[in-house]
Amino acid sequence: MKKIINVVEDEKDLNELVKSYLEKEDYVVNSYLTFDEAYSHLDDYCDLWILDIMLDDKSGFDLIEEIKARNQNTPVVFMSARDKEFDRIIGLEKGSDDYITKPFSPKELVLRINAIMKRVYKDDNRIEINGYSIDEQQRIVYKGNQQIELTTKEFDLMMLFVRNKGTAFLRNQILERIWDENYYGSDRVVDDTLRRLRKKMPELNIQTIYGFGYRLG
């Protein structure tokens, strides 16, 4: 599964160069030239940000605060022409994972990014589907950088469909798999749980097959 990197750099040529090198490493790269452009995509899912410090009248320091406010665990790398210890300290205090000074070798940047990715996502086996990111081990669902709160049964029902995409299930089959064969309540619990799941994850393409049941399309 390809990792997504957002590059925020106002020097267009450098931005395109970094993007090109990272894409050769099989990353998906979104490039932004201004603070405002990057800010408008803060809620899109991203595995790592690369930020220039100087961005118009604002800075990468402002941007990292917004990134960390949405997801404290998202790694951030600063790149800057200012090789000052003060900037490095501020970057670390705000939660950056690395700081690289311009001019730099694009190959060196790639090596540093690869090292961070391996460290941060060494146990990551997220499932990407319909715009959602599912961490099955931690039982957490993300839309962009926002976590979606699911109950135990909502998560189990979602995973039944995700693991069996394209397979149609009768209500009774769902009941047996999620609530087990010893469940004695009403089978309407399936519909109620599915209704809540659809409300929380409206883009998850769970289809109703009238007269039969449900499937993830």
TALIN-V498815 format. One line per field, one symbol per residue. ss: DSSP state (~ for helix, > for strand, _ for the rest). burial: 1 if it has 24 or more other C-alpha atoms within 12 Angstrom, else 0. A space follows every 10 residues. Layout:
ss: ???
burial: ???
This chain:
ss: ___>>>>>__ _~~~~~~~~~ ~~~~___>>> >>__~~~~~_ _______>>> >>_>>__>>~ ~~~~~~~~~~ ____>>>>>> ____~~~~~~ ~~~____>>> >____~~~~~ ~~~~~~~~~~ ______>>>_ _>>>>____> >>>__>>>__ _~~~~~~~~~ ~~~_____>> ~~~~~~~~~_ _______~~~ ~~~~~~~~~~ _____>>>>_ __>>>>_
burial: 0011111111 1001100110 1100001111 1111100110 1101111111 1111100011 1111111101 1001111111 0000001100 1001111111 1000010011 0111011000 0000001110 0111000011 1111110101 0011111111 1100000110 1101100110 0000000001 0011001101 1001110000 0001110
